[in-house]
Amino acid sequence: MLRKIRLAAALLFFTMITLLFLDFTGTVHGWFGWMAKIQFLPAVLALNVGVVIALVLLTLLLGRVYCSVICPLGVFQDIISWVSGKVKKNRFRYSPALSWLRYGVLAVFVVALVAGAVSLAALIAPYSAYGRIVSNLLTPLYQWGNNVLALWAERVDSYAFYSVDVWMKGLSTFAVAVGTVIVLFILAWRGGRTYCNTICPVGTVLGFLSRYSYFKPVIDTSKCNGCGLCARNCKSSCINPKAHEIDYSRCVACMDCLGKCRQGAIKYVSGQMLLKKQAPASGGIGKQVSQASLNKEKVDTARRGFFTVSALIAASVAVKAQEKKVDGGLAPLIDKKVPKRATPIVPAGALSFRHFAQHCTACQLCVSVCPNQVLRPSGDLKHLMQPEMSYERGYCRPECAKCAEVCPTDAIHLADLTEKSSVQIGHAVWVAQNCIVNTDGVSCGNCARHCPTGAILMVPKDADDGKSLKIPVVNTERCIGCGACENLCPSRPFSAIYVEGHEMHRII
């Protein structure tokens, strides 16, 4: 029963967290957005003391339940291990803990966080790693499937679905996601939870705490016949059948071992029962079971709830016919190129570029839900994979605050939309040599017409000529850096007006 409860909870968390990254409408976040906020690293970076304390108490009470239920990357590995178990059964064996590697990686991770290199720490953070996998590898498939449904619905005069653009948001982040999947697949296929118990810093921290958990899986040596079946099915490789010991620091509380033991020799009991079992038997020769011998088994998470997840992944369909972008159906439009900005742009609510870099886990959740396709992962090594704004595909609309709503670390935090409209994240810069007023000798004014704050005025190019064409002048005190002017500028491939980011945001 314990294993079934754990499987049901793990499947629920895994499915809902996956949908958080797949759902481009943002509706799922209203119900299940809290699941992202209770992940360990986001809670730490957000200084969410309540969540951190709750996770610590959960671990001290039940062991590493976080790793087997709440962490999506852990469940993802269990799915791979479950598939591998169908090919080869009883493939695991006990192996000693690589403590030097575990604590070495944890030390590097902590140093990176303290030094402000969160993007480096995010490479191995479990929640962030899983977010990148979904947003870069599964989301395109999900969106293509949605577009196929939208095409079918349109043919029957239904608009229950609508098409969305499918595009690569960042080559470097895509490469990191592919590399992460390859490493996880190899480790999980061969060794189950090897990544969790040798590399994952969250697993190391919770593993230290789980040594002192109140409830523990216990091997009753009076019933154990030494068959080793538990160890051969332990995905954490933490059961030593010869010594009747379980390494609690690596046990992820999957409860699989409870059902694998044919003798019923493994029980999930409290620390008080451990003490009772350590007392000498009344028969005389007092069979004493050491604390270490009363340990817990972790079995191949093999039969985890892969069923619904596989259905979810299978739902992603192949390709939608590519649409031609044309100007009025006459001439093909040249895609805009990203201008070279001295300072990257980060969303309103980030306070400053530095504050954002220190709190963002690069999970890509905000990138996934941005309806205007403004956010994309950075390719800069110092801020690798952390989102930044660019306006080639859209602009940041004053009425939208999706990124702030879903951010689990409060790296982006807005009290309301009024606050967003008064925050200056950058200012527009006019590039005279790109403007079609100068290059083609035609009237435009597109930037001024669409500026939501009225920060752009059109003035005569020649003040002495009453019929002179007009050029834009930017009032940097009123500009909020939303990018409407840059996005809607007809100049190609570079806009004649672009937004330069600000290191520190300010209220105007």
C-alpha positions in Angstrom: 0.0 0.0 0.0 2.8 2.4 0.8 4.4 1.8 -2.6 1.1 2.4 -4.4 0.6 5.7 -2.5 4.1 6.8 -3.4 3.6 5.8 -7.1 0.3 7.7 -7.3 1.8 10.8 -5.7 5.0 10.6 -7.9 2.9 10.3 -11.0 0.7 13.2 -10.1 3.7 15.5 -9.4 5.6 14.4 -12.5 2.7 14.9 -14.8 1.6 18.2 -13.5 5.2 19.7 -13.4 5.7 18.5 -17.0 2.5 20.2 -18.0 3.7 23.4 -16.4 6.4 23.5 -19.0 4.3 22.3 -21.9 1.2 24.5 -21.3 1.8 27.6 -23.4 -1.6 29.0 -22.4 -0.5 29.4 -18.7 -3.8 28.0 -17.4 -2.2 25.0 -15.6 -0.1 27.4 -13.4 -3.2 28.7 -11.7 -3.8 25.3 -10.2 -0.4 23.6 -10.0 2.2 26.4 -10.1 2.9 25.7 -6.4 4.6 22.5 -7.4 7.4 24.4 -9.0 7.7 26.7 -5.9 8.3 23.7 -3.5 11.2 22.4 -5.4 14.3 22.6 -3.2 16.7 24.9 -5.1 13.9 27.4 -6.1 12.8 27.6 -2.5 16.3 28.2 -1.3 17.0 31.0 -3.9 13.6 32.6 -3.1 14.5 32.5 0.6 11.2 30.7 1.1 12.0 29.6 4.7 8.6 27.8 5.2 9.1 25.5 2.2 12.7 24.7 3.1 11.8 23.9 6.7 8.9 21.7 5.5 11.2 19.8 3.1 13.7 19.3 5.9 11.0 18.1 8.3 9.6 15.8 5.6 13.0 14.2 5.1 13.6 13.8 8.9 10.3 12.2 9.2 10.0 9.9 6.1 13.4 9.9 4.5 14.1 11.1 0.9 10.5 11.2 -0.1 11.3 14.4 -2.0 13.6 12.5 -4.3 11.1 9.8 -5.1 7.9 11.8 -5.3 8.4 15.6 -5.7 11.6 15.9 -7.8 10.6 15.5 -11.5 14.2 14.5 -12.5 14.2 11.7 -10.0 10.9 10.3 -11.4 12.2 10.8 -14.9 15.2 8.5 -14.0 12.8 6.0 -12.5 10.9 5.8 -15.8 14.1 5.1 -17.7 15.1 2.5 -15.1 11.6 0.9 -15.3 12.0 0.5 -19.0 15.5 -0.9 -18.6 14.1 -3.4 -16.0 11.8 -4.8 -18.7 14.9 -5.8 -20.7 17.0 -7.1 -17.9 15.6 -8.0 -14.4 17.6 -8.2 -11.2 20.4 -6.1 -12.7 21.5 -4.0 -9.7 24.0 -4.8 -7.0 25.2 -3.2 -3.9 28.0 -0.6 -4.3 29.7 1.5 -1.6 28.9 5.2 -1.6 31.3 7.5 -3.5 31.2 10.1 -0.7 34.2 12.0 -2.0 32.4 12.6 -5.3 29.1 13.5 -3.7 30.4 16.0 -1.2 32.9 17.4 -3.7 30.1 18.2 -6.2 28.1 19.7 -3.4 31.0 21.9 -2.4 31.4 23.2 -5.9 27.7 23.7 -6.1 27.6 25.8 -2.9 30.6 27.9 -4.0 28.9 28.6 -7.3 25.7 29.8 -5.5 27.6 32.0 -3.1 29.7 33.4 -5.9 26.6 34.3 -7.8 27.3 31.9 -10.6 23.8 30.4 -10.4 23.8 29.5 -14.1 26.8 27.1 -13.4 25.0 25.6 -10.4 21.9 25.2 -12.5 23.7 22.8 -14.8 23.3 20.0 -12.2 20.3 21.3 -10.2 17.6 18.6 -10.7 14.5 20.8 -11.2 16.3 23.2 -13.6 17.8 20.3 -15.6 14.3 18.7 -16.0 12.8 22.0 -17.0 15.3 22.5 -19.8 14.7 18.9 -21.0 11.0 19.5 -21.3 11.0 23.0 -22.7 13.7 22.2 -25.3 12.9 18.6 -26.3 9.3 17.9 -25.5 7.7 21.3 -26.0 8.3 21.4 -29.8 6.6 18.0 -30.1 3.7 19.0 -27.9 3.3 22.2 -29.9 3.4 20.4 -33.3 0.7 18.1 -32.0 -1.3 21.1 -30.9 -0.9 22.7 -34.4 -2.2 19.5 -36.1 -5.3 19.5 -33.8 -5.7 23.2 -34.6 -5.6 22.5 -38.4 -8.2 19.7 -38.0 -10.4 21.8 -35.8 -10.3 24.7 -38.3 -11.5 22.4 -41.1 -14.7 21.7 -39.1 -15.2 25.4 -38.1 -14.0 24.9 -34.5 -11.5 27.1 -32.8 -11.0 25.1 -29.7 -7.3 25.0 -30.6 -5.1 27.6 -32.1 -1.7 27.4 -33.9 1.5 28.5 -32.2 5.0 29.1 -33.6 7.5 26.3 -33.0 11.0 27.7 -32.8 14.4 27.0 -31.3 14.8 29.4 -28.4 18.5 28.8 -27.8 21.1 26.5 -29.4 23.3 26.4 -26.4 20.4 25.5 -24.1 19.2 22.9 -26.5 22.7 21.3 -26.6 22.8 21.3 -22.8 19.4 19.6 -22.6 20.4 16.9 -25.1 23.6 16.3 -23.2 21.7 16.0 -19.9 19.3 13.5 -21.4 22.1 11.4 -22.8 24.0 11.4 -19.4 20.8 10.6 -17.5 19.7 7.9 -19.9 23.1 6.1 -19.6 23.3 6.4 -15.8 19.6 5.5 -15.2 19.6 2.6 -17.7 22.6 1.0 -16.2 22.5 2.1 -12.6 19.1 3.5 -11.7 19.6 6.4 -9.3 23.3 6.8 -9.9 22.9 10.5 -10.8 20.9 11.2 -7.6 23.4 9.5 -5.3 26.7 10.7 -6.8 26.1 14.0 -8.6 22.8 15.7 -7.5 23.6 18.3 -4.8 20.0 18.2 -3.5 20.2 14.4 -3.1 23.4 14.8 -1.1 21.9 17.3 1.3 18.7 15.4 1.8 20.8 12.1 2.0 22.7 13.5 5.0 19.4 14.4 6.7 17.7 11.1 5.9 20.3 9.3 8.0 18.3 10.6 11.0 14.8 10.1 9.6 12.2 8.8 12.1 10.7 6.2 9.8 13.1 3.8 8.1 13.0 0.6 6.1 14.3 -2.2 8.3 15.8 -5.6 7.5 14.6 -8.2 10.1 17.5 -10.7 10.1 15.3 -13.3 11.8 13.3 -13.5 8.6 15.9 -12.7 6.0 17.3 -15.8 4.2 20.1 -13.9 2.5 18.8 -14.4 -1.1 19.9 -10.9 -2.1 16.8 -10.2 -4.2 16.3 -6.9 -2.5 19.8 -5.7 -3.4 19.5 -6.9 -7.0 16.4 -4.7 -7.4 17.6 -1.7 -5.5 18.0 1.2 -8.0 19.9 3.1 -5.4 22.4 0.3 -4.9 22.3 1.0 -1.2 21.4 -2.5 0.2 24.2 -4.6 1.4 22.6 -8.1 1.8 25.7 -9.7 3.3 25.8 -7.3 6.2 22.1 -6.7 6.3 22.7 -3.0 5.9 21.0 -0.2 4.1 22.7 3.1 3.4 20.0 5.5 4.4 21.8 8.5 2.9 21.2 6.9 -0.6 17.8 5.4 0.0 15.2 7.4 -1.8 12.2 5.9 0.1 10.7 4.3 -3.1 9.1 1.5 -1.0 9.8 -1.0 -3.8 11.9 -3.2 -1.4 8.9 -3.8 0.8 7.1 -5.8 -1.9 10.2 -7.5 -3.4 11.2 -9.4 -0.3 9.4 -12.7 -0.5 10.1 -13.4 3.2 8.5 -10.2 4.4 11.8 -9.3 6.1 11.7 -5.6 5.3 9.4 -3.3 7.1 9.0 0.5 7.1 9.0 1.3 10.8 9.8 4.1 13.2 13.1 4.6 15.1 11.4 3.4 18.3 10.8 0.0 16.7 14.4 -0.1 15.6 15.4 0.2 19.3 13.0 -2.6 20.2 14.4 -4.9 17.5 17.9 -4.2 18.8 17.1 -5.7 22.2 18.3 -9.3 22.8 15.9 -12.0 22.0 14.2 -13.8 24.9 15.5 -17.2 23.8 18.9 -16.7 25.5 21.5 -16.2 22.8 20.2 -12.7 22.1 20.3 -12.2 18.3 21.2 -8.5 18.1 20.5 -6.6 15.0 22.8 -3.5 14.6 21.4 -0.2 13.6 23.1 -0.5 10.3 21.5 -3.9 9.7 18.1 -2.5 10.1 18.1 -0.6 6.9 16.0 0.2 4.1 15.9 -1.1 0.6 15.4 0.7 -2.6 14.2 -1.3 -5.4 14.2 -0.6 -9.1 11.7 2.1 -9.3 11.0 0.2 -12.3 7.3 0.0 -12.1 6.7 3.6 -11.6 3.9 5.4 -13.2 5.3 5.6 -16.7 1.9 4.8 -18.2 0.4 8.3 -18.2 3.7 10.0 -19.1 4.2 7.8 -22.1 0.7 8.7 -23.3 1.6 12.4 -22.8 4.8 12.1 -24.8 3.1 10.1 -27.5 0.5 12.8 -27.8 3.1 15.0 -29.5 2.6 14.7 -33.2 5.0 15.2 -36.2 5.2 18.3 -38.2 3.0 21.1 -39.3 3.4 22.6 -42.7 5.6 25.6 -42.5 3.9 28.8 -43.3 5.5 31.4 -45.6 5.9 34.8 -44.1 5.1 37.4 -46.7 4.4 41.1 -46.9 0.8 41.3 -48.1 1.2 38.1 -50.0 3.7 39.8 -52.4 7.2 39.7 -51.1 8.9 37.4 -48.5 9.9 39.1 -45.3 13.5 38.9 -44.1 13.8 37.7 -40.5 15.1 40.3 -38.1 18.5 39.9 -36.6 19.3 40.4 -32.9 21.1 43.8 -32.3 24.2 43.9 -30.2 23.2 45.2 -26.9 25.7 46.5 -24.4 23.5 45.3 -21.5 21.1 42.4 -21.8 17.4 43.1 -21.0 15.7 41.3 -18.2 12.0 41.4 -17.4 10.3 44.1 -15.2 10.2 42.8 -11.7 13.8 41.5 -11.8 15.0 44.7 -10.0 18.4 44.5 -11.7 20.5 42.4 -14.0 22.7 41.3 -11.2 19.7 40.4 -8.9 18.1 38.4 -11.7 21.4 36.5 -12.4 21.7 35.5 -8.7 18.2 34.2 -8.3 17.3 32.6 -11.6 17.7 28.8 -11.8 17.5 28.8 -15.7 14.6 26.3 -15.5 13.0 27.9 -18.6 9.6 28.0 -17.1 9.1 31.7 -17.9 10.4 31.1 -21.5 7.8 28.4 -22.0 4.9 30.5 -21.0 5.8 33.8 -22.5 2.9 34.4 -25.0 4.9 37.1 -26.9 8.0 35.0 -27.5 10.2 37.7 -26.0 12.1 35.6 -23.5 14.9 33.2 -24.7 17.9 31.6 -23.0 21.1 33.5 -23.0 24.1 32.1 -24.8 26.6 34.1 -22.7 28.8 31.9 -20.7 28.5 34.0 -17.5 24.7 33.8 -17.7 24.3 30.7 -19.7 20.7 29.5 -20.1 19.2 32.3 -18.0 16.4 34.1 -19.8 16.9 37.5 -21.5 14.6 39.5 -23.6 14.8 40.2 -27.3 12.2 41.6 -29.6 12.5 39.9 -33.0 9.4 37.9 -32.6 7.2 40.1 -30.3 7.4 42.7 -27.6 6.7 42.8 -23.9 3.1 43.8 -23.6 2.3 46.0 -20.5 -0.8 43.9 -19.8 1.1 40.6 -19.5 2.9 39.3 -16.4 3.1 35.6 -17.1 6.8 35.4 -16.3 6.3 36.9 -12.9 3.4 34.6 -12.2 5.2 31.4 -12.8 8.8 32.2 -11.6 9.4 29.8 -8.7 12.3 31.7 -7.2 10.9 35.3 -7.3 13.7 36.3 -9.6 10.9 38.1 -11.4 8.4 39.5 -8.9 5.6 42.0 -9.7 2.9 43.1 -7.3 0.6 44.1 -10.1 0.4 45.2 -13.7 0.5 48.9 -12.7 4.0 48.3 -11.2 5.1 46.7 -14.5 4.1 49.7 -16.6 6.1 52.1 -14.4 9.4 50.1 -14.4 12.0 51.1 -16.9 14.0 48.0 -18.0 15.8 49.8 -20.8 15.4 52.6 -23.3 15.0 52.8 -27.1 17.9 54.0 -29.3 17.3 55.2 -32.9 19.8 54.2 -35.6 19.6 56.7 -38.3 21.3 54.7 -41.0 18.8 51.9 -40.7 15.6 54.0 -40.8 13.6 53.7 -44.0 12.9 57.5 -43.9 16.7 57.9 -44.7 17.3 54.7 -46.7 14.1 54.8 -48.9 12.9 58.3 -48.5 9.4 57.3 -47.4 7.3 58.3 -44.4 6.9 55.9 -41.6 6.3 56.7 -37.9 5.4 53.1 -37.0 7.5 53.3 -33.8 5.7 56.4 -32.5 2.2 55.1 -33.3 2.8 51.9 -31.3 4.7 53.2 -28.3 2.5 52.5 -25.2 4.0 55.3 -23.2 4.2 58.0 -25.8 8.0 58.2 -25.4 8.6 58.6 -29.2 7.8 61.8 -31.1 8.1 62.3 -34.8 9.8 65.6 -35.7 10.7 67.0 -39.2 14.0 65.8 -40.6 14.6 69.3 -41.9 13.2 71.9 -39.5 13.3 74.5 -42.3 11.2 72.5 -44.7 7.5 72.3 -44.0 7.1 69.2 -46.2 10.1 67.4 -44.7 9.8 63.7 -43.8 9.7 63.1 -40.0 12.1 61.1 -38.0 11.7 59.7 -34.4 13.0 61.3 -31.3 13.1 59.2 -28.1 12.2 60.6 -24.7 14.3 58.3 -22.6 12.7 59.5 -19.4 9.3 58.0 -20.5 10.5 54.9 -22.3 10.1 51.7 -20.4 12.0 49.4 -22.8 9.0 47.2 -23.8 10.4 46.8 -27.3 7.2 47.6 -29.3 9.1 50.1 -31.4 11.9 47.6 -32.1 9.6 44.7 -32.9 7.2 46.7 -35.2 9.9 48.7 -37.1 9.7 47.7 -40.8 13.5 48.0 -41.3 15.2 44.7 -42.1 17.4 42.8 -41.1 18.2 45.2 -38.3 15.5 47.5 -36.8 16.1 51.2 -37.0 15.3 51.5 -33.4 16.3 49.0 -30.7 16.2 48.7 -26.9 19.3 49.0 -24.8 19.1 47.2 -21.4 19.6 48.8 -18.0 21.8 47.3 -15.3 19.5 48.7 -12.6 15.7 49.0 -13.2 14.1 52.2 -12.0 10.6 53.5 -11.4 9.5 56.3 -13.8 
